[in-house]
Amino acid sequence: MRVVGLHRDVLVATSRVWQTTCTIVRNGDEGFVIDSPVLPDELEILPAVLERAQFPLSGLLATHADWDHLLGRLAFGKDAALGVCETTAARLAAEPGAAARELRAFDDEWYLRRPTPLSIGQAQALPVPGHCAIGGEELELHPADGHTADGMAVWIGWARVLVCGDYLSPVEIPWISEGGSRDAYLATLRRLQPLVEQSEHVVPGHGEILDAARAAAILREDVAYLQALPDAELPIARRSPAQRAIHAANRERVT
């Protein structure tokens, strides 16, 4: 796992699996961990990362209910408060145990062992659009559905950092998952555009941290790709076999 500092109040840890990102933000004596790394050893050392960097923990936030973004409880225990948007809370309630089952399937495939099973427990539903207080500042919460039926992006205004969940990835094409929607995905990209333009850094759910210019270029590519479905061409930098499989699934969903 690689950890980099974007601002005195923002760290980003990137998992060795799928380049999944975990953003750690503080202000004053409060702090949140947004999303999570994936591998057991990464989750084990995450509390030590916060302690060494002197980042307090007030709670966890998850951008959406896909299992690889929900593993903070494995790092910080079941008593760590978990905040999610209302659509994610509804999805978790409608799919009890789904994240734990998908994590077990992943671990079985890769022969991984974890000290405890994943238990999401009670999540606090946050109104989105809305704000989440942190120290003397606020995190802005913006709707971000389309990839899935749920989701939020987090704007860290004083640091000019956008944490956008599974959007604007330099390694993954737009993925319309089950429950997702092309129209909703495009609407999310339109909402993200002004935040991208203001940003110093954009943290996608998967892939390296972006500056505003590169994030804007990816946003334009993603809009063009989605609008052209089912006859879209894959972006040049995202044409791996895995992305072609996602593309085939996208074509089925839009037709």
N, C-alpha and C positions, 0 to 999 in steps of 0.2 A: 504494500500500500504506500502510495506517495502522498505526502502532505505539503501543501504550499500555502503561503500567506498572500492574500490579495489586498489586505488592509489591516491596520492594527486590530480591527474588530472582526475580521473574517478569515477563516481558514477553510481550505477545501482538501478533503481526503479522497483519493481516487483508488477504487478497488482494482485488484489484478484481474477480476472477472468482469467482462463487458464494459470496462472503464466506467463502472457505476460510481457516481459522485455522491459525496456526503459533505454538506456545508455546515460549518460551525460558526455561529455568530454570537457576539456579546455586545452589551452596552451597560456600563456601570456594573452592578453586581448581579445582573441577570444574563442568561445565555440560553440558546436553543441549538439543538442538533437537528438539521433538516435532512431527511432521508438517511441512508445507511450504506456502509460497505457491505460486502457479501460473505467473504470467507471467514471461517471461525477465528483464525489468528488475528485477522484485521479487527474483528469486533472485540476480541479480547484486549487488544492494546489501545482501543479508542479512548477509554477513560483516562489512561495514562497520558495520551496526547493532550487531552483537555487540561489535566493537572499540570503538566510540564509547561504548557503555554499560558497557564493561569486564566483559563476560560471557565467561568462558572456554568453549572447546568441547572436550568429552571424547568426544562421539559424537552420533549421531542416534537417535531413536526414532520409530517409526511406529505409529499406533493400529491400522491394518489395511492390507490390500494393495491398496486402490483406488488407481489411479495418481496421483490428484491429492494424495495424502498421502505420496508416495514421492519427491518431487523434491529432497530435501535434498542428495542426491549431486551434483546439478547446481550447487548453490551452494557446496559445500565439497569437491568432488572425490571420486574413487572410493576414496581411502584413508580417508575418514571412516567410522568403524565405525558400522554400522546394527544396532540392536537391535529385535527384534520378538517378539511372543509366539509360542509354539510352533505355534499354529494358523495364524498368518500365515506363518511359515517354511514350513509344509507347503503352504500355498496358493501361495506363490511358487515352490516347487519343482515343484508340479504344473502351474503355468501359466508356464513359462519364456518370457520375452519379451512377455508379455501387456501389462504396464504400458507398455513402450516402444512397442508397436504402438498402444495406445489414446492415448498422448501424441502420436504422429505424426498420428493421425487428427484429434485436436483441433487441432493446429498447422496441418494442411492446411486445415481448415475456416475457421480464423481468420487464415490467411496469416501465421503466426508463424514466425520463424527463431530457432533456438537454436545456440549455438556448438558444442555437442557433443551427441550422442545420449544418451539415458538408459540407463545400465547399472546395474542393481541390484547385481550381483555377489553376494558372500557376505554373508548376513545372520546375525547371532547370535541363536539361539533362546533366549528368556528364559522361565523357568517362570512360568506364570500360573495361579492366584494366586501372588504372590510379591513380592519387593522388589528394587530396583535401588539400589545405594549411590551417593550423590552427596555428596562432601565428608564432613561429619560427620552427615549425615542419610540418609534413605532415601526413595525414591519407592515408593509402594504400587501394585502392578499388579493389576488386577481383570479377570476375563473379561468381554468385551463382544461377544458374537456375537448374531446375529439379523438385523441389517441385512445382513450377509454371513455366511459360514460361519466367519469368523475375527474376531479383534479383542480389544483391551484398552482399558481406561480407566486413567488415571494420576491418583492422588491425591497432591498435593503437600501433605503434612500440616502442616508448619510454617507454610506460607503460606495454608492452608485454601483451596486452589484445586483444582478438579476439572476435568481435561481428559478429556472423555468420548467423543471420536471422533464418529461420525455419529449421535449420539443427542441428544435434548433441544434440537433446533434450533428457533428461533423463526421460521425462514423455510421449513423443509422438513418435510413430514409424515413419520411413520415410513415408511421405504422398505425393503420386503422384497426385496432384490436376489436375483439368481440365486444359489442356495446358501444364502440366508437362510431364516429360519423365524419365523413369528409366535410360536410358543411360546418359542423361544429369545430373541426380542426382548423379550417380556414378562418373562422371567426376568432379562434384563439390566437392565430398568427397576427390577425389585424389588431387585436388588443395588445399583443406583445410588442408590436412595432415601435410605438412611441417610447416604451421602456428601453428597448434595445438602443434607440437613438440617444437616450440620456446616459447610457451605462458606461462604466469604465471596464467592467468585466461581465460576461454572461456565462453562467454555469449550467450547461445542459445536463440532463440526467445521465447521459452516457457520452464520454468523449472528453477531449481536453478543453480547458477553459478558453473562452473566445474573447477577443476584443470587439468593440462595437461594429467595426467595419466588416470583420469576418462574419459575425453573427447576422448582420444585415444581409450579406451576400447569401448565406445559407437560408435565411428567411425567404428571399426572393426565389431561390431555387425550389424551396419546398412549396411555395404558392404555385409556381409554374407546374411542378410535378402533379400536385393534387388537382389543379384545374384541368390538366390534360388526361387524367385517368378516364377510361381504362387504357388509353393508347399512349401513356406517358413514357418517355425515355428516362432511364435512371440517371441521376447526376453523375458526372464523370468520376468523382472521388468516392462514390458509394455504389460500386458495382460488383461487390463480392458475391459469392454463392449465397451467403446468408441474406444479403439484401435482395437478391433476386427471388428468394423464397418469400420474403415479406412482400415484395412487389406482386408476386402471383396471388397471394392472399388478398392484398388490397384490390386487385382487379376483380376478384370474385365478389368482394363485398360491395363494390360500387356498381356492379352489373346485376 
